[in-house]
Amino acid sequence: MSLFNWLIDGSLALALFWIAWQSLTVPNLFRAVKFFIVFGLLMAIAWIRLSALDIALVEITIGAGLTGILLWDALQNLGRKITSGQA
């Protein structure tokens, strides 16, 4: 494996770790959902680097796409309930 591949894989691993940490520790829920979606996309890139294209496709559709949309919708509904005083 060449030095270039080591740099790409190392950068990807560090980015995954940093994004995961940020999505768990950031106090703003909107930013946490954005970090979660980016984490799913980076995980898909990691699966592509491992030549697991089927798992990468599932990670994009379910991990980043469907789950991200559901979290985003739940966050918007939570914001509406808080502003209307129902929470």
Distance bins in CASP14 RR format, pairs under 12 A and 6 or more apart:
PFRMAT RR
TARGET T0000
AUTHOR 0000-0000-0000
RMODE 2
METHOD distances of the structure
MODEL  1
1 7 0 0 0 0 0 1 0 0 0 0 0
1 8 0 0 0 0 0 1 0 0 0 0 0
1 9 0 0 0 0 1 0 0 0 0 0 0
1 10 0 0 0 0 0 1 0 0 0 0 0
1 49 0 0 0 0 0 1 0 0 0 0 0
2 8 0 0 0 0 1 0 0 0 0 0 0
2 9 0 0 0 0 0 1 0 0 0 0 0
3 9 0 0 0 0 0 1 0 0 0 0 0
3 10 0 0 0 0 0 1 0 0 0 0 0
4 10 0 0 0 0 0 1 0 0 0 0 0
4 11 0 0 0 0 0 1 0 0 0 0 0
5 11 0 0 0 0 0 1 0 0 0 0 0
5 12 0 0 0 0 0 1 0 0 0 0 0
5 49 0 0 0 0 1 0 0 0 0 0 0
5 50 0 0 0 0 0 1 0 0 0 0 0
6 12 0 0 0 0 0 1 0 0 0 0 0
6 13 0 0 0 0 0 1 0 0 0 0 0
6 49 0 0 0 0 0 1 0 0 0 0 0
7 13 0 0 0 0 0 1 0 0 0 0 0
7 14 0 0 0 0 0 1 0 0 0 0 0
8 14 0 0 0 0 0 1 0 0 0 0 0
8 15 0 0 0 0 0 1 0 0 0 0 0
8 45 0 0 0 0 1 0 0 0 0 0 0
8 46 0 0 0 0 0 1 0 0 0 0 0
8 48 0 0 0 0 0 1 0 0 0 0 0
8 49 1 0 0 1 0 0 0 0 0 0 0
9 15 0 0 0 0 0 1 0 0 0 0 0
9 16 0 0 0 0 0 1 0 0 0 0 0
9 45 0 0 0 0 0 1 0 0 0 0 0
9 46 0 0 0 0 1 0 0 0 0 0 0
9 48 0 0 0 0 0 1 0 0 0 0 0
9 49 1 0 0 1 0 0 0 0 0 0 0
9 50 0 0 0 0 1 0 0 0 0 0 0
10 16 0 0 0 0 1 0 0 0 0 0 0
10 17 0 0 0 0 1 0 0 0 0 0 0
10 18 0 0 0 0 0 1 0 0 0 0 0
10 42 0 0 0 0 0 1 0 0 0 0 0
10 46 0 0 0 0 0 1 0 0 0 0 0
10 49 0 0 0 0 0 1 0 0 0 0 0
11 17 0 0 0 0 0 1 0 0 0 0 0
11 18 0 0 0 0 0 1 0 0 0 0 0
11 42 0 0 0 0 0 1 0 0 0 0 0
11 45 0 0 0 0 0 1 0 0 0 0 0
11 46 0 0 0 0 0 1 0 0 0 0 0
11 49 0 0 0 0 0 1 0 0 0 0 0
12 18 0 0 0 0 0 1 0 0 0 0 0
12 19 0 0 0 0 0 1 0 0 0 0 0
12 39 0 0 0 0 0 1 0 0 0 0 0
12 41 0 0 0 0 0 1 0 0 0 0 0
12 42 1 0 0 1 0 0 0 0 0 0 0
12 43 0 0 0 0 1 0 0 0 0 0 0
12 44 0 0 0 0 0 1 0 0 0 0 0
12 45 1 0 0 1 0 0 0 0 0 0 0
12 46 1 0 1 0 0 0 0 0 0 0 0
12 47 0 0 0 0 0 1 0 0 0 0 0
12 48 0 0 0 0 0 1 0 0 0 0 0
12 49 1 0 0 1 0 0 0 0 0 0 0
12 50 0 0 0 0 0 1 0 0 0 0 0
13 19 0 0 0 0 0 1 0 0 0 0 0
13 20 0 0 0 0 0 1 0 0 0 0 0
13 42 0 0 0 0 1 0 0 0 0 0 0
13 43 0 0 0 0 0 1 0 0 0 0 0
13 45 0 0 0 0 0 1 0 0 0 0 0
13 46 1 0 0 1 0 0 0 0 0 0 0
13 49 0 0 0 0 0 1 0 0 0 0 0
13 50 0 0 0 0 0 1 0 0 0 0 0
14 20 0 0 0 0 0 1 0 0 0 0 0
14 21 0 0 0 0 0 1 0 0 0 0 0
14 42 0 0 0 0 0 1 0 0 0 0 0
14 46 0 0 0 0 0 1 0 0 0 0 0
15 21 0 0 0 0 0 1 0 0 0 0 0
15 22 0 0 0 0 0 1 0 0 0 0 0
15 35 0 0 0 0 0 1 0 0 0 0 0
15 38 0 0 0 0 1 0 0 0 0 0 0
15 39 0 0 0 0 1 0 0 0 0 0 0
15 40 0 0 0 0 0 1 0 0 0 0 0
15 41 0 0 0 0 0 1 0 0 0 0 0
15 42 1 0 1 0 0 0 0 0 0 0 0
15 43 0 0 0 0 0 1 0 0 0 0 0
15 45 0 0 0 0 1 0 0 0 0 0 0
15 46 0 0 0 0 1 0 0 0 0 0 0
16 22 0 0 0 0 0 1 0 0 0 0 0
16 23 0 0 0 0 0 1 0 0 0 0 0
16 35 0 0 0 0 0 1 0 0 0 0 0
16 38 0 0 0 0 1 0 0 0 0 0 0
16 39 1 0 0 1 0 0 0 0 0 0 0
16 40 0 0 0 0 1 0 0 0 0 0 0
16 41 0 0 0 0 0 1 0 0 0 0 0
16 42 1 0 1 0 0 0 0 0 0 0 0
16 43 1 0 0 1 0 0 0 0 0 0 0
16 44 0 0 0 0 0 1 0 0 0 0 0
16 45 0 0 0 0 1 0 0 0 0 0 0
16 46 1 0 0 1 0 0 0 0 0 0 0
16 47 0 0 0 0 0 1 0 0 0 0 0
16 49 0 0 0 0 0 1 0 0 0 0 0
16 59 0 0 0 0 0 1 0 0 0 0 0
17 23 0 0 0 0 0 1 0 0 0 0 0
17 24 0 0 0 0 0 1 0 0 0 0 0
17 39 0 0 0 0 1 0 0 0 0 0 0
17 42 0 0 0 0 0 1 0 0 0 0 0
17 43 0 0 0 0 0 1 0 0 0 0 0
17 46 0 0 0 0 0 1 0 0 0 0 0
18 24 0 0 0 0 0 1 0 0 0 0 0
18 25 0 0 0 0 0 1 0 0 0 0 0
18 26 0 0 0 0 0 1 0 0 0 0 0
18 35 0 0 0 0 1 0 0 0 0 0 0
18 38 0 0 0 0 0 1 0 0 0 0 0
18 39 0 0 0 0 1 0 0 0 0 0 0
18 42 0 0 0 0 1 0 0 0 0 0 0
19 25 0 0 0 0 0 1 0 0 0 0 0
19 26 0 0 0 0 0 1 0 0 0 0 0
19 31 0 0 0 0 0 1 0 0 0 0 0
19 32 0 0 0 0 0 1 0 0 0 0 0
19 34 0 0 0 0 1 0 0 0 0 0 0
19 35 1 0 1 0 0 0 0 0 0 0 0
19 36 0 0 0 0 1 0 0 0 0 0 0
19 37 0 0 0 0 1 0 0 0 0 0 0
19 38 1 0 1 0 0 0 0 0 0 0 0
19 39 1 0 1 0 0 0 0 0 0 0 0
19 40 0 0 0 0 1 0 0 0 0 0 0
19 41 0 0 0 0 1 0 0 0 0 0 0
19 42 1 0 0 1 0 0 0 0 0 0 0
19 43 0 0 0 0 1 0 0 0 0 0 0
19 45 0 0 0 0 0 1 0 0 0 0 0
19 46 0 0 0 0 0 1 0 0 0 0 0
19 64 0 0 0 0 0 1 0 0 0 0 0
20 26 0 0 0 0 0 1 0 0 0 0 0
20 32 0 0 0 0 0 1 0 0 0 0 0
20 35 0 0 0 0 1 0 0 0 0 0 0
20 36 0 0 0 0 1 0 0 0 0 0 0
20 38 0 0 0 0 0 1 0 0 0 0 0
20 39 1 0 1 0 0 0 0 0 0 0 0
20 40 0 0 0 0 1 0 0 0 0 0 0
20 42 0 0 0 0 1 0 0 0 0 0 0
20 43 0 0 0 0 1 0 0 0 0 0 0
20 46 0 0 0 0 0 1 0 0 0 0 0
21 32 0 0 0 0 0 1 0 0 0 0 0
21 35 0 0 0 0 1 0 0 0 0 0 0
21 39 0 0 0 0 0 1 0 0 0 0 0
22 28 0 0 0 0 0 1 0 0 0 0 0
22 31 1 0 0 1 0 0 0 0 0 0 0
22 32 1 0 0 1 0 0 0 0 0 0 0
22 33 0 0 0 0 0 1 0 0 0 0 0
22 34 0 0 0 0 1 0 0 0 0 0 0
22 35 1 0 1 0 0 0 0 0 0 0 0
22 36 0 0 0 0 1 0 0 0 0 0 0
22 38 0 0 0 0 1 0 0 0 0 0 0
22 39 0 0 0 0 1 0 0 0 0 0 0
22 42 0 0 0 0 0 1 0 0 0 0 0
23 29 0 0 0 0 0 1 0 0 0 0 0
23 30 0 0 0 0 0 1 0 0 0 0 0
23 31 0 0 0 0 1 0 0 0 0 0 0
23 32 1 0 1 0 0 0 0 0 0 0 0
23 33 0 0 0 0 1 0 0 0 0 0 0
23 34 0 0 0 0 1 0 0 0 0 0 0
23 35 1 1 0 0 0 0 0 0 0 0 0
23 36 1 0 1 0 0 0 0 0 0 0 0
23 37 0 0 0 0 1 0 0 0 0 0 0
23 38 0 0 0 0 1 0 0 0 0 0 0
23 39 1 0 1 0 0 0 0 0 0 0 0
23 40 0 0 0 0 1 0 0 0 0 0 0
23 42 0 0 0 0 0 1 0 0 0 0 0
23 43 0 0 0 0 0 1 0 0 0 0 0
23 68 0 0 0 0 0 1 0 0 0 0 0
23 71 0 0 0 0 0 1 0 0 0 0 0
24 31 0 0 0 0 0 1 0 0 0 0 0
24 32 1 0 0 1 0 0 0 0 0 0 0
24 35 0 0 0 0 1 0 0 0 0 0 0
24 36 0 0 0 0 1 0 0 0 0 0 0
24 39 0 0 0 0 1 0 0 0 0 0 0
25 31 0 0 0 0 0 1 0 0 0 0 0
25 32 0 0 0 0 1 0 0 0 0 0 0
25 35 0 0 0 0 1 0 0 0 0 0 0
26 32 1 0 1 0 0 0 0 0 0 0 0
26 33 0 0 0 0 1 0 0 0 0 0 0
26 34 0 0 0 0 1 0 0 0 0 0 0
26 35 1 0 0 1 0 0 0 0 0 0 0
26 36 0 0 0 0 0 1 0 0 0 0 0
26 38 0 0 0 0 0 1 0 0 0 0 0
28 34 0 0 0 0 1 0 0 0 0 0 0
28 35 0 0 0 0 1 0 0 0 0 0 0
28 75 0 0 0 0 0 1 0 0 0 0 0
29 35 0 0 0 0 0 1 0 0 0 0 0
29 36 0 0 0 0 0 1 0 0 0 0 0
29 71 0 0 0 0 1 0 0 0 0 0 0
29 72 0 0 0 0 0 1 0 0 0 0 0
29 74 0 0 0 0 1 0 0 0 0 0 0
29 75 1 0 1 0 0 0 0 0 0 0 0
29 76 0 0 0 0 0 1 0 0 0 0 0
29 77 0 0 0 0 0 1 0 0 0 0 0
29 78 1 0 0 1 0 0 0 0 0 0 0
29 79 0 0 0 0 1 0 0 0 0 0 0
29 82 0 0 0 0 0 1 0 0 0 0 0
30 36 0 0 0 0 0 1 0 0 0 0 0
30 37 0 0 0 0 0 1 0 0 0 0 0
30 71 0 0 0 0 0 1 0 0 0 0 0
30 72 0 0 0 0 1 0 0 0 0 0 0
30 74 0 0 0 0 0 1 0 0 0 0 0
30 75 1 0 0 1 0 0 0 0 0 0 0
30 76 0 0 0 0 1 0 0 0 0 0 0
30 78 0 0 0 0 0 1 0 0 0 0 0
30 79 0 0 0 0 1 0 0 0 0 0 0
31 37 0 0 0 0 0 1 0 0 0 0 0
31 38 0 0 0 0 0 1 0 0 0 0 0
31 71 0 0 0 0 0 1 0 0 0 0 0
31 72 0 0 0 0 0 1 0 0 0 0 0
31 75 0 0 0 0 0 1 0 0 0 0 0
32 38 0 0 0 0 0 1 0 0 0 0 0
32 39 0 0 0 0 0 1 0 0 0 0 0
32 68 0 0 0 0 0 1 0 0 0 0 0
32 71 0 0 0 0 1 0 0 0 0 0 0
32 72 0 0 0 0 0 1 0 0 0 0 0
32 74 0 0 0 0 0 1 0 0 0 0 0
32 75 0 0 0 0 1 0 0 0 0 0 0
33 39 0 0 0 0 0 1 0 0 0 0 0
33 40 0 0 0 0 0 1 0 0 0 0 0
33 64 0 0 0 0 0 1 0 0 0 0 0
33 65 0 0 0 0 0 1 0 0 0 0 0
33 67 0 0 0 0 1 0 0 0 0 0 0
33 68 1 0 0 1 0 0 0 0 0 0 0
33 69 0 0 0 0 1 0 0 0 0 0 0
33 70 0 0 0 0 1 0 0 0 0 0 0
33 71 1 0 1 0 0 0 0 0 0 0 0
33 72 1 0 1 0 0 0 0 0 0 0 0
33 73 0 0 0 0 1 0 0 0 0 0 0
33 74 0 0 0 0 1 0 0 0 0 0 0
33 75 1 0 1 0 0 0 0 0 0 0 0
33 76 0 0 0 0 1 0 0 0 0 0 0
33 78 0 0 0 0 0 1 0 0 0 0 0
34 40 0 0 0 0 0 1 0 0 0 0 0
34 41 0 0 0 0 0 1 0 0 0 0 0
34 64 0 0 0 0 0 1 0 0 0 0 0
34 68 0 0 0 0 1 0 0 0 0 0 0
34 71 0 0 0 0 1 0 0 0 0 0 0
34 72 0 0 0 0 1 0 0 0 0 0 0
34 75 0 0 0 0 0 1 0 0 0 0 0
35 41 0 0 0 0 0 1 0 0 0 0 0
35 42 0 0 0 0 0 1 0 0 0 0 0
35 64 0 0 0 0 0 1 0 0 0 0 0
35 68 0 0 0 0 0 1 0 0 0 0 0
35 71 0 0 0 0 0 1 0 0 0 0 0
36 42 0 0 0 0 0 1 0 0 0 0 0
36 43 0 0 0 0 0 1 0 0 0 0 0
36 63 0 0 0 0 1 0 0 0 0 0 0
36 64 0 0 0 0 1 0 0 0 0 0 0
36 65 0 0 0 0 0 1 0 0 0 0 0
36 67 1 0 0 1 0 0 0 0 0 0 0
36 68 1 0 0 1 0 0 0 0 0 0 0
36 69 0 0 0 0 0 1 0 0 0 0 0
36 70 0 0 0 0 0 1 0 0 0 0 0
36 71 1 0 0 1 0 0 0 0 0 0 0
36 72 0 0 0 0 1 0 0 0 0 0 0
36 74 0 0 0 0 0 1 0 0 0 0 0
36 75 0 0 0 0 0 1 0 0 0 0 0
37 43 0 0 0 0 0 1 0 0 0 0 0
37 44 0 0 0 0 0 1 0 0 0 0 0
37 59 0 0 0 0 0 1 0 0 0 0 0
37 60 0 0 0 0 0 1 0 0 0 0 0
37 63 0 0 0 0 1 0 0 0 0 0 0
37 64 1 0 1 0 0 0 0 0 0 0 0
37 65 1 0 0 1 0 0 0 0 0 0 0
37 66 0 0 0 0 0 1 0 0 0 0 0
37 67 0 0 0 0 1 0 0 0 0 0 0
37 68 1 0 1 0 0 0 0 0 0 0 0
37 69 0 0 0 0 1 0 0 0 0 0 0
37 70 0 0 0 0 0 1 0 0 0 0 0
37 71 0 0 0 0 1 0 0 0 0 0 0
37 72 0 0 0 0 1 0 0 0 0 0 0
37 75 0 0 0 0 0 1 0 0 0 0 0
38 44 0 0 0 0 0 1 0 0 0 0 0
38 45 0 0 0 0 0 1 0 0 0 0 0
38 63 0 0 0 0 0 1 0 0 0 0 0
38 64 0 0 0 0 1 0 0 0 0 0 0
38 65 0 0 0 0 0 1 0 0 0 0 0
38 68 0 0 0 0 0 1 0 0 0 0 0
39 45 0 0 0 0 0 1 0 0 0 0 0
39 46 0 0 0 0 0 1 0 0 0 0 0
39 59 0 0 0 0 1 0 0 0 0 0 0
39 60 0 0 0 0 0 1 0 0 0 0 0
39 63 0 0 0 0 1 0 0 0 0 0 0
39 64 1 0 0 1 0 0 0 0 0 0 0
39 65 0 0 0 0 0 1 0 0 0 0 0
39 67 0 0 0 0 0 1 0 0 0 0 0
39 68 0 0 0 0 0 1 0 0 0 0 0
39 71 0 0 0 0 0 1 0 0 0 0 0
40 46 0 0 0 0 1 0 0 0 0 0 0
40 47 0 0 0 0 1 0 0 0 0 0 0
40 55 0 0 0 0 0 1 0 0 0 0 0
40 56 0 0 0 0 0 1 0 0 0 0 0
40 58 0 0 0 0 0 1 0 0 0 0 0
40 59 1 0 0 1 0 0 0 0 0 0 0
40 60 1 0 0 1 0 0 0 0 0 0 0
40 61 0 0 0 0 0 1 0 0 0 0 0
40 62 0 0 0 0 1 0 0 0 0 0 0
40 63 1 0 1 0 0 0 0 0 0 0 0
40 64 1 0 1 0 0 0 0 0 0 0 0
40 65 0 0 0 0 1 0 0 0 0 0 0
40 66 0 0 0 0 0 1 0 0 0 0 0
40 67 0 0 0 0 1 0 0 0 0 0 0
40 68 0 0 0 0 1 0 0 0 0 0 0
40 71 0 0 0 0 0 1 0 0 0 0 0
41 47 0 0 0 0 0 1 0 0 0 0 0
41 48 0 0 0 0 0 1 0 0 0 0 0
41 56 0 0 0 0 0 1 0 0 0 0 0
41 59 0 0 0 0 1 0 0 0 0 0 0
41 60 1 0 0 1 0 0 0 0 0 0 0
41 61 0 0 0 0 0 1 0 0 0 0 0
41 63 0 0 0 0 1 0 0 0 0 0 0
41 64 1 0 1 0 0 0 0 0 0 0 0
41 65 0 0 0 0 1 0 0 0 0 0 0
41 67 0 0 0 0 0 1 0 0 0 0 0
41 68 0 0 0 0 0 1 0 0 0 0 0
42 48 0 0 0 0 0 1 0 0 0 0 0
42 49 0 0 0 0 0 1 0 0 0 0 0
42 56 0 0 0 0 0 1 0 0 0 0 0
42 59 0 0 0 0 1 0 0 0 0 0 0
42 60 0 0 0 0 0 1 0 0 0 0 0
42 63 0 0 0 0 0 1 0 0 0 0 0
42 64 0 0 0 0 1 0 0 0 0 0 0
43 49 0 0 0 0 0 1 0 0 0 0 0
43 50 0 0 0 0 0 1 0 0 0 0 0
43 52 0 0 0 0 0 1 0 0 0 0 0
43 55 0 0 0 0 1 0 0 0 0 0 0
43 56 0 0 0 0 1 0 0 0 0 0 0
43 57 0 0 0 0 0 1 0 0 0 0 0
43 58 0 0 0 0 0 1 0 0 0 0 0
43 59 1 0 1 0 0 0 0 0 0 0 0
43 60 0 0 0 0 1 0 0 0 0 0 0
43 62 0 0 0 0 0 1 0 0 0 0 0
43 63 1 0 0 1 0 0 0 0 0 0 0
43 64 1 0 0 1 0 0 0 0 0 0 0
43 65 0 0 0 0 0 1 0 0 0 0 0
43 67 0 0 0 0 0 1 0 0 0 0 0
44 50 0 0 0 0 0 1 0 0 0 0 0
44 52 0 0 0 0 1 0 0 0 0 0 0
44 53 0 0 0 0 1 0 0 0 0 0 0
44 54 0 0 0 0 0 1 0 0 0 0 0
44 55 0 0 0 0 1 0 0 0 0 0 0
44 56 1 0 1 0 0 0 0 0 0 0 0
44 57 1 0 0 1 0 0 0 0 0 0 0
44 58 0 0 0 0 1 0 0 0 0 0 0
44 59 1 0 1 0 0 0 0 0 0 0 0
44 60 1 0 1 0 0 0 0 0 0 0 0
44 61 0 0 0 0 1 0 0 0 0 0 0
44 62 0 0 0 0 0 1 0 0 0 0 0
44 63 0 0 0 0 1 0 0 0 0 0 0
44 64 1 0 0 1 0 0 0 0 0 0 0
44 65 0 0 0 0 0 1 0 0 0 0 0
45 52 0 0 0 0 0 1 0 0 0 0 0
45 53 0 0 0 0 0 1 0 0 0 0 0
45 55 0 0 0 0 0 1 0 0 0 0 0
45 56 1 0 0 1 0 0 0 0 0 0 0
45 59 0 0 0 0 1 0 0 0 0 0 0
45 60 0 0 0 0 1 0 0 0 0 0 0
45 64 0 0 0 0 0 1 0 0 0 0 0
46 52 0 0 0 0 1 0 0 0 0 0 0
46 55 0 0 0 0 1 0 0 0 0 0 0
46 56 0 0 0 0 1 0 0 0 0 0 0
46 59 0 0 0 0 1 0 0 0 0 0 0
46 60 0 0 0 0 0 1 0 0 0 0 0
47 53 1 0 0 1 0 0 0 0 0 0 0
47 54 0 0 0 0 1 0 0 0 0 0 0
47 55 1 0 1 0 0 0 0 0 0 0 0
47 56 1 1 0 0 0 0 0 0 0 0 0
47 57 0 0 0 0 1 0 0 0 0 0 0
47 58 0 0 0 0 1 0 0 0 0 0 0
47 59 1 0 1 0 0 0 0 0 0 0 0
47 60 0 0 0 0 1 0 0 0 0 0 0
47 63 0 0 0 0 0 1 0 0 0 0 0
47 64 0 0 0 0 0 1 0 0 0 0 0
48 54 0 0 0 0 0 1 0 0 0 0 0
48 55 0 0 0 0 1 0 0 0 0 0 0
48 56 1 0 1 0 0 0 0 0 0 0 0
48 57 0 0 0 0 1 0 0 0 0 0 0
48 59 0 0 0 0 1 0 0 0 0 0 0
48 60 0 0 0 0 1 0 0 0 0 0 0
49 55 0 0 0 0 0 1 0 0 0 0 0
49 56 0 0 0 0 1 0 0 0 0 0 0
50 56 0 0 0 0 1 0 0 0 0 0 0
50 59 0 0 0 0 0 1 0 0 0 0 0
52 58 0 0 0 0 1 0 0 0 0 0 0
52 59 0 0 0 0 1 0 0 0 0 0 0
53 59 0 0 0 0 0 1 0 0 0 0 0
53 60 0 0 0 0 0 1 0 0 0 0 0
54 60 0 0 0 0 0 1 0 0 0 0 0
54 61 0 0 0 0 0 1 0 0 0 0 0
55 61 0 0 0 0 0 1 0 0 0 0 0
55 62 0 0 0 0 0 1 0 0 0 0 0
55 63 0 0 0 0 0 1 0 0 0 0 0
56 62 0 0 0 0 0 1 0 0 0 0 0
56 63 0 0 0 0 0 1 0 0 0 0 0
56 64 0 0 0 0 0 1 0 0 0 0 0
57 63 0 0 0 0 0 1 0 0 0 0 0
57 64 0 0 0 0 0 1 0 0 0 0 0
57 65 0 0 0 0 0 1 0 0 0 0 0
58 64 0 0 0 0 0 1 0 0 0 0 0
58 65 0 0 0 0 0 1 0 0 0 0 0
58 66 0 0 0 0 0 1 0 0 0 0 0
58 67 0 0 0 0 0 1 0 0 0 0 0
59 65 0 0 0 0 1 0 0 0 0 0 0
59 66 0 0 0 0 0 1 0 0 0 0 0
59 67 0 0 0 0 0 1 0 0 0 0 0
59 68 0 0 0 0 0 1 0 0 0 0 0
60 66 0 0 0 0 1 0 0 0 0 0 0
60 67 0 0 0 0 0 1 0 0 0 0 0
60 68 0 0 0 0 0 1 0 0 0 0 0
61 67 0 0 0 0 1 0 0 0 0 0 0
61 68 0 0 0 0 0 1 0 0 0 0 0
61 69 0 0 0 0 0 1 0 0 0 0 0
62 68 0 0 0 0 1 0 0 0 0 0 0
62 69 0 0 0 0 0 1 0 0 0 0 0
62 70 0 0 0 0 0 1 0 0 0 0 0
63 69 0 0 0 0 1 0 0 0 0 0 0
63 70 0 0 0 0 1 0 0 0 0 0 0
63 71 0 0 0 0 0 1 0 0 0 0 0
64 70 0 0 0 0 0 1 0 0 0 0 0
64 71 0 0 0 0 0 1 0 0 0 0 0
64 72 0 0 0 0 0 1 0 0 0 0 0
65 71 0 0 0 0 1 0 0 0 0 0 0
65 72 0 0 0 0 1 0 0 0 0 0 0
65 73 0 0 0 0 0 1 0 0 0 0 0
66 72 0 0 0 0 0 1 0 0 0 0 0
66 73 0 0 0 0 0 1 0 0 0 0 0
67 73 0 0 0 0 0 1 0 0 0 0 0
67 74 0 0 0 0 0 1 0 0 0 0 0
68 74 0 0 0 0 1 0 0 0 0 0 0
68 75 0 0 0 0 1 0 0 0 0 0 0
68 76 0 0 0 0 0 1 0 0 0 0 0
69 75 0 0 0 0 0 1 0 0 0 0 0
69 76 0 0 0 0 0 1 0 0 0 0 0
70 76 0 0 0 0 0 1 0 0 0 0 0
70 77 0 0 0 0 0 1 0 0 0 0 0
71 77 0 0 0 0 0 1 0 0 0 0 0
71 78 0 0 0 0 0 1 0 0 0 0 0
72 78 0 0 0 0 0 1 0 0 0 0 0
72 79 0 0 0 0 0 1 0 0 0 0 0
73 79 0 0 0 0 0 1 0 0 0 0 0
73 80 0 0 0 0 0 1 0 0 0 0 0
74 80 0 0 0 0 0 1 0 0 0 0 0
74 81 0 0 0 0 0 1 0 0 0 0 0
75 81 0 0 0 0 0 1 0 0 0 0 0
75 82 0 0 0 0 0 1 0 0 0 0 0
76 82 0 0 0 0 0 1 0 0 0 0 0
76 83 0 0 0 0 0 1 0 0 0 0 0
77 83 0 0 0 0 0 1 0 0 0 0 0
77 84 0 0 0 0 0 1 0 0 0 0 0
77 86 0 0 0 0 0 1 0 0 0 0 0
77 87 0 0 0 0 0 1 0 0 0 0 0
78 84 0 0 0 0 0 1 0 0 0 0 0
78 85 0 0 0 0 0 1 0 0 0 0 0
78 86 0 0 0 0 0 1 0 0 0 0 0
78 87 1 0 0 1 0 0 0 0 0 0 0
79 85 0 0 0 0 1 0 0 0 0 0 0
79 86 0 0 0 0 1 0 0 0 0 0 0
79 87 0 0 0 0 1 0 0 0 0 0 0
80 86 0 0 0 0 1 0 0 0 0 0 0
80 87 0 0 0 0 1 0 0 0 0 0 0
81 87 1 0 1 0 0 0 0 0 0 0 0
END
